[in-house]
Amino acid sequence: MNETVPSSTHPHPDPLPQGQEGTGIGVVAIGRNEGERLRACLQSALRDCTHVVYVDSGSTDDSVTLAKLLGAHVVRLDLSIPFTAARARNEGFAELMQLASDTDAVQFVDGDCEIVDGWIGKAKSFLTANPRAAVVCGRRRERYPDRTIYNRLCDLEWNTPTGNVKSCGGDALIRVEAFKQVSGYNDEIIAGEEPEMCVRLRAKGWEIHRIDQEMTLHDAAMTQFSQWWKRNVRAGHAYAEGFARHGYPPANFRAKEVLSNFIWGMLLWWALPLLALRIYLNHRQRMNANDARNYALFVALSKVPQMCGQLKFRWNRWRGKKTALIEYKRPAVVVKS
């Protein structure tokens, strides 16, 4: 879970010049073979914003046609360059700046998410009232939390603390000036690009805030244990890559996660039941017994695939190879435009 950080630990970023605050909000949505999930995403974005850019990462369904019909501006990524969500968001941002140069904040959203009605207005008001905030995010919820235990785990995982936090996820409203100051996301990172960018933003004196507001509805569509496992391998890879970039003082980025996954996932696998018990006791007061039990069991077990992801990163780095995307989701039902 995200930890809150005291505001006083950061210097104040340079204020925006008078009269250059911009006037509007744009949306950048990214996706690949999201089917009807994309329709809900873009309709919710177009409900609140005039300028909506959809970035497609090689969909084989009718996603591009659908996006155009709905009124979104479409960017199709060059197939000859490896896909990453970071690259997609950066290219979407660049396109949005061409369409509307006076945009002062961008709502980034994944194509499997629907933006909750009223969120963008509340988030924009927060940025206006808090000039040190580079990013504001809210509560992402799972659309179908009771369909599978894996969907339910996602919904519990995203219930993180509010306030001045260390990082955001894929759905967030980001101030354009701050985004430009750190040159956006790192195109090379295959997962965990949002927390990595937040490290660089906080180093510049900006703050990341999570507020107690509904933000997006997400469709994890996880029905099998293998999908859950692969998702955690990807998370472990993201922890290892983040640590490799910013893991030493003063940031100490992902140091705790990397050490924890290594100890529990490799050295003390036999003690995972003890870890599960500790997690259960720590969360029993804020969850019902069934949720607390399942959450504890799967968080403890996740140390193993996350450790595998960390080893995967190290192995490929040693060989001088770049890890391909680690995808856990299957293509949605094909969209018929």
PyMOL commands that set and color helices and strands:
alter all, ss='L'
color gray80, all
select helices_A, chain A and resi 7-9+36-48+63-70+85-99+119-129+149-157+176-181+193-203+225-246+255-267+269-283+289-319
alter helices_A, ss='H'
color red, helices_A
select strands_A, chain A and resi 24-31+52-56+73-76+103-110+113-115+133-142+163-165+172-175+207-218
alter strands_A, ss='S'
color yellow, strands_A
deselect
rebuild
show_as cartoon
